[in-house]
Amino acid sequence: MAAPAYLELPSTGFEQGVTDIQRDILQLSRQFAADVMRPNGAILDRMTPEEVIGEGSLYWTTLLRYKELGFNVAAFAAIPLAEAADAKAMIYEELGWGDSGLAIAIGAGALPHTMAARWGRLDLLEAFPDTMLGCWGITEPVAGSDMLDWTREAGHPQADYSRPSLVATLKGDQVILNGQKAAWVSNGTTAQFCTLFTTFDRGQGREGVNIYVPLDLPGISRGKPLDKMGQRALPQGEIFFDNVAVPTRLIAAGPERYADAVYDILCEANAGMGACFVGVARAAYEHALAYAHERKQGGVPIIRHQNVRYRLFHMLRKIEAARALARRVFRFNDLSGTRALQASIASKITGTQTAFEVANEALQMFGGNGMTCAYPLEKLLRDARASLIEDGCNEMLAIKGGSLLVDTSLL
């Protein structure tokens, strides 16, 4: 058989065995990312944070249009587990390809529903239907990544942790909240409810509680949306609690299960981030590949230069490796009967680092044009840079992941 002169790879790369259901999901999410997310994200990127969350903005339009696709808890429950696991990774990649800020707004908005379904809490799904926009409130002003490392695998042995910014206390059949969550809560300024992770003070030492909180309760207020470098389509901001009373029936995980709940939601969030930023890397690579065929330097299209082809190949290699890991992790965590946080961390770090490296290389290939707002590379680089810190900075996550490899029975 003669070797092909040119093999055009699909955007899914070296992927085989895609089912009809997955193909339909992929087509829907890809069209949505191309027709809605990418153009809307580019416009939102140039707006002020206040304009982004303003009534009738493209942020709200995008969220509404995504709901119409029907990618919800019930839909995934209706298809085989293996297909659902792969489909989730595919969807997150396509959304990231469209716009990572909007992708995270969508993912964070649905995360509380996903976790309630995983834990079999039908009462929470009924109280907070998927028509409501959610958020995940865990990070605090004095404890960013520390709140994700509740069991302190990454903590210094001599650490003296400061008083938490938000404390829950028990009063009869109510949980009373006082304090605040940090400005980095995704959808913090827009969400209708929050899956809240916070310190629980029962006078029994350091404990935590995860409780679902309607964000229209008396005593709740919001900070200004952050004005930030990247992912500007994603509203992030503080949530303040002043003697807020929440019924104990909305507790998802009490002190006995709190560490497990942190572990479980970080598994889900990190896996999603890994797949999402494969999409960002792919977007940067596709722009660079097309530009290399168009741009002439040295009298020829720059793809004729060996160094450009060399760099493009390494961009492709990194993307394929990150994609394979992202899908493998979703499968393991959803199908094996157990969840490996070290796997999700590996995917998150690999996906985000790949996105940053590929976007940086792509911008270099665009030269001076890449630095201008007339081309998409400077935005992709800003968005990718933010991902190295989100959902736990990569340095802390790597230490935590490494600590999960320690078999104390051998020591």
Steps between C-alpha positions, in 0.01 A plus 500: 500500500640838402553751776265800477658817372308688768282364780246748630429417862163578655502742793465198731845394386604135517165387636315186394189319616273803543141379541197650329388659829842651558518621140168681539610655832831601346333662200257695719766624739740588219240700310400679820864579579561636149175690446432629852788472742793616291340820362325582829816437702701734277248780554470442876879506528498869402224600741523619859415239769185696581392492135564124482242427772260776394143415408475358151876458450648223287604321820135431581416427138774239480391324820142489377598364159712230666204384711309445177753232396369274778839392638380446855514240778192316372635479145833350608321253728305371199806381302756227582761604758798456267340710230403765754854519638651554155222742404567720803867530405404578140251768602743673736766502227264656248381762748861588583573527128213748475585716802652380826342773712150414385586129522586538868187706561298211354697233687492680834131572453425128462753362751263508802242300302763247394616444858147474642425232239824315581411494868143387437350818644178520302365747754774749409434449128135578563578804716752633245390385150739528209317810379679680787857626462736370766847571631761326715601708801815371666794740458549773764707822514751356749474139379497451125651164414504409871122448493544243220764323709276440801695188605823700465704266283668810355520697827822579680539290819566813705214699348283718723181548303316827555136529601266416210322780317163324518369298794182296534338431837206284595187650654212256533400383153692780329859562396605862561762645261722799574790622288586491131631301211776641282465698179596196291165319530401426139146633440525647849334823391230334289410157644163425656635243743831372630644167608687653791804341664592663828639458850248365751540612860335259744767544765658169401810622319552551128195375307326581175157491344372502142156659477288615204407865547234700311672831425187710545487440877503800737853599599667402171670764285745493210821682423589668173590268211876469464680695231766250395755415234350184352170316470319831512172344385492312833350708784681444828439680827459490877198371689435645848296334776360694796313270741358302210275215616485188281288193584706197607309290247715669232822355644663280237795387712544548872830490691529121473488511120640845432852390397348244262277769348799730437688210342204404281415845367866575428516173303213621284618860464863418418397240242279757330779757499737252337262436210397865467856622451576231247242697302685826559827338385326362192361843414846657518653220295234524228554874471876449476471222241274709276716810539816306416350416160409865434782709642805544279851573625826422325308490173281198589208414732659456840388136524767432238761581763620194692487666840135596458403143408703371793318730742155420357565129539589539868183704552297217344683238708426678828132547415450134411668388822293741712176394326574129550567557870188714546272232354679220683449679834127555441466130421694386805320726744153425363535128425747341742287527813752729666629849429867591479570863579859456389364410155282812479790714621725347233243586233448853630871579512571336163207669326562848637878487457453377144257783427746759629798354315314455171337847515838655578664316209213591267526868591875488428422353159264790428781741584396860557151427371447264792545785745215700352130478584424449131607135539372246755834384640551763768158413648568127491831556678334712770226242548749214519718683750211531743443124489834428669353648819131401480352217707823483696829636371693233312790502745280419800303243303819321397614477864156374602494248215846378592398463863213274390761259361647434845421149629545543874485123554842475334661767719 
